[in-house]
Amino acid sequence: MKKVAIFGSGRGSNALSLLEYFDENPDVEVSLIVSNKKDTGILQHAYDYYIPSFVVDKYAMENEKRLSKVLQDEQIDYIVLAGFLWLIPENIVKKYEGKIINIHPSLLPDFGGHGMYGMNVHNAVFNSGNKISGISIHEVNQNYDDGAIIYQEECEISDCKSPQEVAAKILELEHKNYPLVVDNWIKSKMS
């Protein structure tokens, strides 16, 4: 059984899709939820699924010993980012090299990098006039949205009248694909 920590910063809709997917999975267990905010939907999901949670502050991220200890105490094998907005500390990236995955709401390398998250991405995509957007699922390294791409899927957005409509289409893609890609990615690491 491989143990996963989900890191998130917001309402936790991707985390919920992961929790639902991995509930009673014989190979993968979500064992920890980490958030950088105290009042978020992701922490409610942790409570609802009886999963330990940890709220990390700036100090714990900059001096990552507390976070490393929590990950070690929970025997975490993989980290799955689901809307986590802070850069993962270099020592944790090194310790979990090749074992941290993230989903980004555009087709990287376009519309990625520092500050490109959530509606910032959808606004940029919409304002660019692009007719296609999508998702990118990638491994995490020391730079924002720079790790090896594992999976991408695109969708037509020419009918979208606002960034919010783009966001809704992308969220559907995320929920449909992220749990399965995470599952297959972990299984590929186990073989």
N, C-alpha and C positions, 0 to 999 in steps of 0.2 A: 504494500500500500504506500503510495507516494502522497506526501502531505503538501498542500498548497496554501500560501497566504495570498489573499486578495488585498491590494492597496487601492483605495479610492478616496475622493475628496467631496463627492456630491451626493445626489439623490440615490445613486447606486443601482440604476436600472440594468447596467451590464453585469454588475455583481450579482444581482438577483437572477439573471438568466444563467449565470455560471452556477449559482447555488442550486437552482432547480435542476440543471443538467447533471450535476455531480452528486445530487442527493441519492444516497444508497448505491453509488458507483463502487464496484468491487476493487478498482485499481487506483482511484484518485479520491482523496478526501480534502475538502476545504477545512482547514484546521485553525485559521486565524484570519481576522479582518483587521486591517490597519487603515486608519484615517488621520488626516492632518487637521480635521475639524471635529469639534465635539457634538454639534447638532446637525447630523447628516442622516440621510436615508440609509446609507450603507451600514451605519451602526445599528439602525433598527432592524435591518435584514440579519445582521449578526445575532441580535437578540432573538429574533423570530426563529432562527435555525439553531439556537443554542451553541453558537460558535464564539470562542473567546475573541475579544477585540482589544485593540491597543490604539490610543490616541497619541500620535507623535507630534511634538512641537518642534520649532526651529532648532532649539538647543539639541534635542535628541537626534535630529537629522544632521546637524553639523558635527556633533560628537556622538557618532553612531553606535557607541558601545551599548547603550540601553536598548536600542532597536536590534542590534546584533544578538544581544542576550535573549530578548523575547523570541526572535526567530530560532535561536538555538534551543531554548527551553521547549518550544512547540515542535521541535524537530522538523522544521520546514525544509522541503526539498526544492520547491519551485515557488517563484513569485509571479503573480499575474496582476498587471496594472490594469485597472478599470476606471479610468478617469482620475488618476492620481496626478496632481498638478505640479508636484515638486520633483526636482532632479534627485535620483537615487544616489546616495553617497558612494564615492569611488570604491571604498573598501568593501561595501556590500556588493557592488557590481562585480568586483574581482572575486569575492568569495562565491558568488552565484553565477559566475561567468557561463553563459550559454543556458542559464536556467531562469532568466527573467524575460517575460513577454509583455508586449503592450499592444493596444489597438489605437489607431489614429484615424480620425474621421476625414481623411482625404487620400488621394493616390500619391503617396510619397514618391519622389522627393518634393513634389509640389505642395506648398502650403504647410510645411513642417518647420520645426525649429522652435527656439525660445519664444514664448508668448502665443504660439499657435496651438490653441486648444479650444474645444467647445465652439461657441458662437463666433469667436474670432476667426476660426477656420471657415465656418459656413458663410460668414459675411465676406471674407476674402474670395472664396470660390464663387459666390453669387455675383459679386462686383467685378470679377474677372471676365464674366461673360462665357465661361466654359460651359459646354453642353453636357459634359460627363464629369462625374465625381465618383467617389467610392470610399472604400476602407483599405487600410494597410495594417497588417498584423506583422509585428517585427520583434526580433530580439532586442534587448536593451543593452547599450553600452554607456560610456560616460557622457555622451552628447545627446541632446534632445532629438528624438526621431531619426537617429542615425544608424541604428543596428540593422543587421541583415534582415531583409524582408522575407517572411515565411509565406505570406498569402496576401493577395489583393483581389478585390472584386469591385467592378465598376457598375455604375447605374446612370441612366439617362436623367438629366435634370433640366432639360430645355423647357419642360412644361412648368417648372417651379416659378412662382410669382414672387417669392421672398426667400431670404436666408432661412427662415423658420421652416418653410416647406422643404428646402434642401436638408435641413437638420432632421426632419421627420423621416425622409427617405433613407438617410444614412443610418439613423438609429435602427430602423428595421433590418438593414444589412448587418449591423453589429450584432443584434440579438440573434439573428439567424445563423451567423457564421462563427462568432467568437468562441462559444463553448466547444463546438466540434473541432475547430482548429486547435484550441488549447489541448483538448483530449488527444488528438492525433500527434501533436507536437510532444507531449509528455510521453506517450507510448513509443514514439520514435527514439526518444532518449533512453528508454528502458531496455530496448532491444540490443 
